């Protein structure tokens, strides 16, 4: 080992690294390059989200943070000797399988997670368990390269709406709430998706995790800090939404919205982050000169020593990783060719006790089913005056651009007058949503997916069912049924839909009848 490894710059460190590091690092760089090349479309999609989606702008800093975290450990890292570690190829294959599942099902989160896990396990494969133990936190922090969080938006909308109405009432402003809509004397306010606070919550989790690691050594303090880091942006977002309503009562809606658009950005996040650090500053317990890893302790670990003996040469590891990656890509290409046979034409059937009726909604409503091979939209009415709109879409396969459960597909079509209001009532199966448009127009929608024996409203279960088709190369069609009824049409929307469901039971067989499934 060299005696002067506590160097001042990364460039100097790279020149002074022990010779034992040169070959493993070269092969690791080649493995990273192969990953970026073979899965370039996945990385391009991730980078595009980092750049274009404000929810993920903070991820642009994650690579820099990872480099800094490694630099903090560099003097101690150089005291360790990297070795190949063949068991790392098992979880690496698992990462490739996760990518495969995501690629054949159109689940971007899985494809993103898969390529990141592959990079993590490559570090373990080429540098070994001792070095991986020294890099445990940076390796774990790489998971923040995966863009996630949009799944939390509906829940955060409801939480923000509840906090806002509570603060509004506490401040003496008369208001009523209906889902995510808050009606006040100054006007009607919507807690929209952009107001859910998800981008600040996700960024706070990423930065809070970093601060908890760098500033604390006590796990009790770290857990308390992260609890506050998660709760604070949620509470602060509720206060911000209430502030907009409060200002609007005296200054008008336009002034309040203008102020909110200026304030509600990274300035808001910076203030929340500053508040968190101010509250926790005096509790930081890591000394400025404290080492993040102890190379001597890692070297002396019997368990790591035993694992270190499970070696593999870097060229062999690189070859196996390349072969497994190409195998996953080939499997995906074959699986994506799977498509079920469909009838040339489908039609909505007769329903006992109901007759076909013209489509006459107060405001035009039509679900989105981009890429579906067949679409039907019709309306039924019974003798009591209840009217239900029926939308049916049939797909030969589920892939990017033609996914029944993809974002923007289904009952709430983006860029229309309709807005999501709140979850709807429980119908026993399916996914129920209340929608609202300008002028107080309301609609209830119930979505069901059908694939083989699956019937329900879970997108996750739908994807899993379709993944089975792709993996076994045995295709079956996918159907999406959306029942909807407008409020204020004589019969309540919920009652109208329950009556229609009773007339079409068993619903799965009724959907199969439309799809002409044998």
Secondary structure as the mmCIF struct_conf table of DSSP 4:
data_model
#
loop_
_struct_conf.conf_type_id
_struct_conf.id
_struct_conf.beg_label_comp_id
_struct_conf.beg_label_asym_id
_struct_conf.beg_label_seq_id
_struct_conf.end_label_comp_id
_struct_conf.end_label_asym_id
_struct_conf.end_label_seq_id
BEND BEND1 UNK A 3 UNK A 3
BEND BEND2 UNK A 8 UNK A 9
HELX_RH_AL_P HELX_RH_AL_P1 UNK A 10 UNK A 16
BEND BEND3 UNK A 17 UNK A 17
HELX_RH_AL_P HELX_RH_AL_P2 UNK A 19 UNK A 38
TURN_TY1_P TURN_TY1_P1 UNK A 39 UNK A 39
HELX_RH_AL_P HELX_RH_AL_P3 UNK A 40 UNK A 52
HELX_RH_3T_P HELX_RH_3T_P1 UNK A 54 UNK A 61
HELX_RH_AL_P HELX_RH_AL_P4 UNK A 62 UNK A 77
TURN_TY1_P TURN_TY1_P2 UNK A 78 UNK A 79
BEND BEND4 UNK A 80 UNK A 80
TURN_TY1_P TURN_TY1_P3 UNK A 86 UNK A 87
HELX_RH_AL_P HELX_RH_AL_P5 UNK A 88 UNK A 105
TURN_TY1_P TURN_TY1_P4 UNK A 106 UNK A 106
HELX_RH_AL_P HELX_RH_AL_P6 UNK A 108 UNK A 134
TURN_TY1_P TURN_TY1_P5 UNK A 135 UNK A 135
HELX_RH_AL_P HELX_RH_AL_P7 UNK A 136 UNK A 141
HELX_RH_3T_P HELX_RH_3T_P2 UNK A 142 UNK A 145
BEND BEND5 UNK A 146 UNK A 146
HELX_RH_3T_P HELX_RH_3T_P3 UNK A 150 UNK A 152
HELX_RH_AL_P HELX_RH_AL_P8 UNK A 153 UNK A 170
TURN_TY1_P TURN_TY1_P6 UNK A 171 UNK A 172
STRN STRN1 UNK A 175 UNK A 178
TURN_TY1_P TURN_TY1_P7 UNK A 179 UNK A 180
STRN STRN2 UNK A 181 UNK A 184
TURN_TY1_P TURN_TY1_P8 UNK A 185 UNK A 186
STRN STRN3 UNK A 187 UNK A 190
HELX_RH_3T_P HELX_RH_3T_P4 UNK A 193 UNK A 195
BEND BEND6 UNK A 196 UNK A 196
HELX_RH_AL_P HELX_RH_AL_P9 UNK A 198 UNK A 215
HELX_RH_AL_P HELX_RH_AL_P10 UNK A 219 UNK A 251
HELX_RH_AL_P HELX_RH_AL_P11 UNK A 253 UNK A 263
TURN_TY1_P TURN_TY1_P9 UNK A 264 UNK A 265
HELX_RH_AL_P HELX_RH_AL_P12 UNK A 266 UNK A 280
HELX_RH_3T_P HELX_RH_3T_P5 UNK A 281 UNK A 283
TURN_TY1_P TURN_TY1_P10 UNK A 288 UNK A 289
BEND BEND7 UNK A 292 UNK A 292
HELX_RH_AL_P HELX_RH_AL_P13 UNK A 295 UNK A 300
HELX_RH_AL_P HELX_RH_AL_P14 UNK A 302 UNK A 308
TURN_TY1_P TURN_TY1_P11 UNK A 309 UNK A 309
BEND BEND8 UNK A 310 UNK A 310
HELX_RH_AL_P HELX_RH_AL_P15 UNK A 314 UNK A 335
TURN_TY1_P TURN_TY1_P12 UNK A 336 UNK A 337
BEND BEND9 UNK A 344 UNK A 344
HELX_LH_PP_P HELX_LH_PP_P1 UNK A 348 UNK A 350
STRN STRN4 UNK A 351 UNK A 351
TURN_TY1_P TURN_TY1_P13 UNK A 352 UNK A 353
STRN STRN5 UNK A 354 UNK A 357
BEND BEND10 UNK A 362 UNK A 363
STRN STRN6 UNK A 368 UNK A 368
TURN_TY1_P TURN_TY1_P14 UNK A 370 UNK A 371
BEND BEND11 UNK A 373 UNK A 373
STRN STRN7 UNK A 374 UNK A 382
TURN_TY1_P TURN_TY1_P15 UNK A 383 UNK A 384
STRN STRN8 UNK A 387 UNK A 395
BEND BEND12 UNK A 396 UNK A 396
STRN STRN9 UNK A 399 UNK A 399
TURN_TY1_P TURN_TY1_P16 UNK A 400 UNK A 401
STRN STRN10 UNK A 402 UNK A 402
TURN_TY1_P TURN_TY1_P17 UNK A 404 UNK A 405
BEND BEND13 UNK A 406 UNK A 406
TURN_TY1_P TURN_TY1_P18 UNK A 407 UNK A 408
STRN STRN11 UNK A 410 UNK A 410
BEND BEND14 UNK A 411 UNK A 412
TURN_TY1_P TURN_TY1_P19 UNK A 414 UNK A 415
BEND BEND15 UNK A 416 UNK A 417
STRN STRN12 UNK A 419 UNK A 423
BEND BEND16 UNK A 428 UNK A 430
STRN STRN13 UNK A 431 UNK A 437
HELX_RH_3T_P HELX_RH_3T_P6 UNK A 438 UNK A 440
STRN STRN14 UNK A 441 UNK A 451
TURN_TY1_P TURN_TY1_P20 UNK A 452 UNK A 453
STRN STRN15 UNK A 454 UNK A 456
BEND BEND17 UNK A 457 UNK A 457
HELX_RH_AL_P HELX_RH_AL_P16 UNK A 459 UNK A 472
TURN_TY1_P TURN_TY1_P21 UNK A 473 UNK A 473
STRN STRN16 UNK A 478 UNK A 486
BEND BEND18 UNK A 487 UNK A 491
HELX_RH_AL_P HELX_RH_AL_P17 UNK A 493 UNK A 503
TURN_TY1_P TURN_TY1_P22 UNK A 504 UNK A 504
BEND BEND19 UNK A 506 UNK A 506
HELX_RH_AL_P HELX_RH_AL_P18 UNK A 507 UNK A 515
TURN_TY1_P TURN_TY1_P23 UNK A 516 UNK A 516
#
